[in-house]
Amino acid sequence: MNPYWTVDGIARGFDLYQRDLNTASLNTGSYNSSSSGVGVRFGVPVTEYDGLNFGLGYERTTLGLDSFSPQRYIDYVNTFGTKSDTLRGSLGFSRDTRDSIYFPRNGYLIEAGAEMGLPGGDVKFYRFQSKAQYLRPIWGPIVLNVNAEFGYANGYGGKPLPFFKNFYAGGVDSVRGFEQSSLGPKDTNGDFIGGNRRIIGNFEVLFPMPGVKGDKSVRLSAFVDVGNVFGTNEKMRLSDLRSSVGIGVSWFSPVGPLKFSLAKPIRQKPEDKVERFQFLLGRVF
């Protein structure tokens, strides 16, 4: 990525990648995939706070199933095969007025983006994701942080949404207190298979770590999370949303951002998988 490809600040980047995935140790339905691709992407600054990004890429994916794979995955492979080519286009917009990337105290972030399997490829789908974050000091160093996310995806051209493009929720980066990717539709074996709609809400009060008030690399939080994932034929009902409360620690450590949480579900179903302590390396929202 060259962030200053032109004197006006237009960025240009190239992608060349090989991505291998095996879900055997996750809560999701069992499958493995191997994807290789190339692409080019651009970022265009519109104002001091606004930016556009777009890109075009090609990807080849090979799927592998086993005896534990959900029937829905098996039906997809029997219909469309184990190998597919995707001509992928992406377009996004962002407005960011926050005063910091990792530990903001004031401002807001709005992001909206879409990707699409374009005509000419085997995989035809569209996937839309949006995010809004608002931060405001409420008393001294104490900060209110409100985060909302929504995602929607589907297939087109007579083809369904590929199962490997589904949304998932649950875990330290979405609804804490529930195991990673453990919310939403399940197959007959009890494996979580994701869905085509995702809604997440996070409400946090951020405050300094006692004893290290002057250290901006670490802070505590008290939070309420809410959200779920819904399948294609499911209605989105408030009564189906899961929620949790808890406390967390965010630390910009020498090895990168770390996030720890201790949460308790306050709205759950008997079949939900609970995980009270969780951590994340490399990303802080």
Salt bridges, closest charged atoms under 4 A:
ASP15 OD1 - ARG41 NE 2.94
ASP50 OD1 - ARG95 NH1 2.80
GLU59 OE1 - ARG19 NH1 3.69
ASP85 OD1 - ARG60 NE 2.70
ASP96 OD1 - ARG98 NE 2.96
GLU115 OE1 - ARG88 NH1 3.91
GLU115 OE2 - ARG127 NH1 3.98
GLU149 OE1 - ARG198 NH1 3.13
ASP173 OD2 - ARG283 NH2 3.28
GLU204 OE2 - ARG176 NH1 3.32
ASP225 OD2 - ARG176 NE 2.60
ASP240 OD2 - ARG237 NE 3.11
ASP240 OD1 - LYS269 NZ 3.66
ASP272 OD2 - ARG242 NE 2.63
